[in-house]
Amino acid sequence: MNSTSKTAAKTVLISGASVAGPALALWLHRYGFTPTVVERAPELRTGGYKVDIRGTAIEVCRRMGVLDEIRAHSTDMRGGSYVDDAGRTVGELPADIFGGRVEEDDEIMRGELARILYDRTRQDVEYVFGDSIAALAEDADGVTVTFESGTVRRFDLVVGADGLHSNTRKLAFGPEERYKRHLGAYISIFTAPNHLGLDRWETYHALPGKLVCVYSSSGETDAKNLFVFSSPELAHDPRDVTAQKRALTDTFTGDGWEIPRLLGHAAEADDFYLDSMSLVEMDSWSRGRVVLLGDAAHCASPASGQGTGLALIGAYVLAGELARAGGDHTVAFARYERHMRPGVEQNQKMAEGFVKEMTVASKWKIALRMFMVRTLPRTPWKNLIAKKIRDDIQAAANAVPLVDYTAPAAARTTARPTVTA
């Protein structure tokens, strides 16, 4: 896959219909390209956790025309607290300190954001659900794509926006093991009844090498449960949900607070998720006519809090560079990567530190943190500490500078269908 043809690209296959894929499809359509999105799942995935929209990503969302809708579906979190084994509150902090948010920054459930982007694009973009790429064959003029359904189609370009375990990356660049670096921890998320009666509030319980959080956001009757734990890489298939649930139970069995009840809910959850906290590190995000976007190219792990922002910004930059280069991918891909990479690396470095903060290893360090949480609201230097937290997060959120691309009016094309393979 080393084509260097200067033929202007028009048709683009995007693998993945989470956030990065539909965001890229929106911009490509505006620039007059013809995007197709293929998604392995039989329908749009609407689960997941709350995600932050900060810094440069705020302006990208404004330019996409979706910022007001994001605001309308804000989690509207009020704050959070740490509790001990008996459920007693150790300390509380307001939401802005917990999230390091300022001014226009906001937070939304990942599933809501995915739905917003899908609704904004489904009339103009072809979506194919229930299918995936099985093989790629590139030549001087394009890429022949064979799908798992047996369908064979031609595209000018292929974009892998299919996450940490990217199938596109495996097909075009080689095995995942070459690029994924485990950060020594796992994260699990699932929905359960809100038996703590939380109202736009998150409750944390810390244990050596482990962290549990339960929260309920605006408009939600259920609660989201988040488990983080230190662990070497687990030897199970990332799609084996039964093995994942067993790993979570084995890790937390015997722990106190509400954990036994939450593990019971985990066993029954139909939206259960567990995966490693890992980085994706690659020397190049493109090969010939294939390019990677979002977590597929540069996963910064959930610990960074910036994965969604980087996906939105990357989609904006990739589409803008393709438009600026007149569809010449050899120019656009290089510019896209050159612009994004320094900011990506800054966020990945921050994630490595945050993983350690989420999985504090000793009881005395946890006790020290609880003391700080308990006393911070009453200390005269609380504003300085809060500012330091915000400044670090904001530096990462604005690490990729905004570029102005000349955006033509939205292309006048016939609405594209959503199909299921």
N, C-alpha and C positions, 0 to 999 in steps of 0.2 A: 504494500500500500504506500507507494511513494510518488503518486501522480503529481505533476506540477503544471497541469494544464491551466491556461489563462482564461478558459471559457467561463463566462459569467454564470454563476450558479443562480438558479431560480427555485428549484424544488428541494425541500429540506425535510428529511425524516428525523423526528425527535423521539428518542426512546425515553419514556417516563412522563407521567401525567400528575406529578405531585405539585411542586411550586416552580422549580426552574424551567421545566418543559413548557407548561402553559404560558409562563411569563415570556419566554423566548418566542413562542408562537405568536403572541400578541404583537410583539415588536416586529417580527419578520413580516407579518401580514401588513402592518402599517407601511413598511418599506417596499411592498410590492412583491415579496417572495410568496411561495406557495408551501406552507408548512403542513406536515402530517404528523400527528402524535400517536404513537403506539404505546399501549400500557398492558402489562401482563395481567393485572387484576381484571376481573370481569366487569367492574364498574369503578367509578371514582372513589378513591380511598378518602374517607372523611374523618378518620380517627386521628389520634396523635395527641401531642401535648401543646402547651402554650408556647408561642414563639415571639421573640422580640423584633420589632421594626424600629431601627435606630439610625441616626446619622445619615449617611449618603442614601441609604435605602428609603428613607422618608421621602426625599425629593424624587427618587425613581418612581415610587408609588404614586406620587402626585402627578408626575408626567404620564404615567400609565392611565390615570383617571380613576384609580381605585382607592385613593386615600380616604375619601369620605366614607366609603363603605367599610373600610377597615376600622375607622373610628366608630362607626355604628355597631360594630361587633367586637369592640374592645373588651378584654377580660375585666377591666375596671377593678383590678385588685386593690384592696385597701391596705394590706400589710401582711405581716407574718409573725409567727412566734415559734420559739423553741420550747419543747416540753421534756420532762424527765420520764423515767420509767412508770411513774404513777400518774402521768398525764398532767402534772402540775406545770403551769407556765413558768419558765425560767426567765424569759425576756421577750420583748416585742419590738419590732421595728416597722416603720412605714414602708409602703410599697416602693417608693422611689429609691430608698436606700437599698432595699433587697435587690431591685432590678437595675440600679445604676442609671435610671432614666432621667432625662432632662427635657424641658420645653416640649417639643412636638413628638418625642418618642412615644411609642405605643406598644401594645401587646395584644395578640389575637391567637385563638386556637388554630393550630396548623390546618385542621380539617376545614374550618371556615375560610381560611385564606385560599386553600386549594379550590373550594367551591366558587369563591368570588372570581378567581382567575379562569376557571373553566366556564362559568356563565358568561364572562366577558369575551370568550373566544369561540365558543362552540358553534355560533352561527357562521363564522368565517373560516374555521379550521377543521380539517378532517381529523376525527378521533377514532382510533381503532382499539377497542377494549378486548381483553381476553386473548391477546396474542403477544408475541415477542420475537425479536430477531434471532434467527438460528445461524445465519451465515452471511458474511460480507465478502463481495468480490469486486475490487476496485480496478478500473482501467482508466485510460486517458480522458474519458468523457464523463465518467460518473461512477456510481456504485450500484451493483446489482445486489439486492437484498432478498434473501430467502427467509421467510417467516416460519415459525413453528407450525402454523396452520397449513403450510405447504404453498402458500401464495408467494409469487416471485414478482418483485417490482423494481423499477429503476428510479434513483434519485441522484441529484447533483451532489448533495452533501448529506452526511449522517452526523447527528449530535447525540451523544450519550448523556442524558440527564437522569440517569437511573440509579443514583445513590451510591452509598458506600460499597455495596456488593454489585457494582455495575456489570451487567452482562455485556454491554457494548465495549467497555474497557477490556474485558477478558478476551473478546473476539478480536479486537483490533490491536491490543498492546500486550496481551499475555496474562498469565495467572495473577490473581489478586494478591497473592503472597509477595510479589515483587514490590508492591506499592503501599500496602497497608502496614502501619506501625501501631501495634497495640499499646495503649497508654497505661495498662495495668488495672483497668476497672471496667465494670459492666453497668449498664443502665436498663431498667425495666419500667414500663409504663402500662397501666391498664385502668379501666373504668370500673367503679364499684358504687354501691349506695352511699350517700352522704350521711353516714350514721353519726358523724361528729357535729352535724348541723352547721357546717362552715358556710359563710356568706362572703364571697370575694376575699377569702382569707386562706393563707397557707400555713400549715403546721408541720414543723420539722422535729425529728427525733434522731439524734446522732449517737452512733455506737463506734467503737474502734474499727476503722476500715469500712464503715457502712454509714449510709444516710437514708432516711425514709422521709418522704414528704407527702402530705395529703392536702389537696386544695380543691376549692370549688369556685368557679369564676362566674361572672355576670350571666344571668339567664340559664344557668345550669342547675338541674335538680340532682344530678349525680356528682360524684367527686372523682378526680383523677388521682391516682396513686403512683408515686415515683420512688423506686428503689435504686440506690447506687451502692456498689460494693467492689472492694479490691479483689482482684483475681487474675491469675495467669490466663492465657487464652484457653477457652473451653473447647474440647474436641467433639463438638456436635455440629450438624448442619444448621446454618443460620435460619433455615425455613422449618426446622423440626420443633414445632411449638411445644409438643409434649416434653421433649428433652429440656427445653428452655424453662418450662414451669417447674420441672423437677430440680433443675439447677438453682432456681430462686428459692424453692422450699428448703433444699438441703443447706443453703447458705444462711437462712434466717431462722430455721427451726430452733426453738429454745430462747429466742430473744423476746423481750417484754413489750410493754406499752400495748398498742393496738395491733401489733405485728401478727399474732396468730389469726386474728379475725381477717386481716387484710390478705394473708396467704390463702385463706379459704375463698375469698373473693377472686384471687388470682387464678385459682384452679378452675373457676367457672367462667372467667372473663372471655368474651368472644373477640375482644380487640387487644389481646395480650401481645406485648412487644418486649423483646429482650435482645440487646446487641452489645457488642464491645464498644468501649470508648476508644476510637482509633483515629489516626490521621491517615490521609492518603497523600503520599509524597511522590511526585513524578518529575522527571527532567523535562518533559514536554507534554502538553495537554492535547496535542494534535498529531496525527499521522496521516499524511495525504489528505483525503477528503473527509476524514473522520475527526471530530473534535469532541472533547469532554467539557461538561458544564456542571457547576455546583459540586456537591459531594463526590460525584463520580471523578472529578478532576482533582479536588483539593479538600476533601473532608477535613473540617477542623474539629470534629466531634461535638456532641451536645454541650460539652463543658465550656466551649467558647461562647455560647449564646449568640453566635453570629452566623450560623450555617444558613439560615433563611435569608438574612440580609445579603450575604455573599452570593447566594443563588439569584436573588432579584437583581443585584448590581451586575453580576456576570452576564445575565440574560440581556440586560440593557446594553452593556458594552459589546458583547459578541454580535448582536443584531446591528448595532450602530456601526461597528467596524465593517461588517459585511456590506452594509449600504454605502458607506463611505468609499469602500474599495470597488464599488460597482459589481459586487458578487465575486470578486477574485479572492478565493479562499486562501491562497498562498500569502497574500498580503494581510488579509483580515485576521486570520488565526494568529499570526505573529504579533500583530498590534494588540489584539485582545489579551494575549498572555502577558505581553510586556507591561501592559497597563495594570492588570489584576495581580500579578504575582507578588510584588512587595507587600501589598496589603493583606493578601492571603497568608503569607509567611508570618506577618505580625500577629494575626489572629490565631494561627496554629501555635505559636510560641506562648501566647496567653492561655490557650486551652491546656497546655501541659501543666501550668501552674495551678489552674483552677481544679483539675482532676485531683491533685494532691489536697487542695482545700476541701473538696467534697468528701474525701475519704481519709480524714485525720486518723492516724494510726494508733494513738494512745489515749488513755482515759484522762491523763493530766492535761493534755493539749485540748481535749474537748471541754474539760472543766474551765480552762483558761478562756476559751472562746465563749462559753456560757457567761462567764463573769463579764466579759467585754460587752456582750449583747445586753446583759442586765443593766450595766452601768452607763452604757453609751448615751442614752437619752438624757442623763443627768449631768454629764461631764461638760465643762466649759469648752472643750475642744471638739465636741461632737460634729460641728459644722466642717471643721478641717478634715476629720476622718471621712465624713460622708463625701466631701469634695474630692478627696484622693481616690476613693472608690469610683466615683463617677468619672473623674478625669481619665483613669486608666481604661475604663470601658468605652468612653466616648472616643478616645484616641484610636481604639481598635475599630469602632463603628464608622469612623471617618477616614480609615487608613487607605481606602481606595477613593481617590478624588473623582469628583463628578466631571464628566465630559459633556459638552454640548454637541449633539448630532443634529443635522438638519433633517427633520422628520417630515416627509411629504404627507399629504392628506391620506387618510385610510383608504386602502385600495378598494375600488368598486368591483367586487367579485361576487359571483353567485355563492350563496351560503353552502358550506360544506357539511356533509353528513357525519353524525356520530354512529359508528357501526360496532357491532360485537362479532368477533370472529367465531 
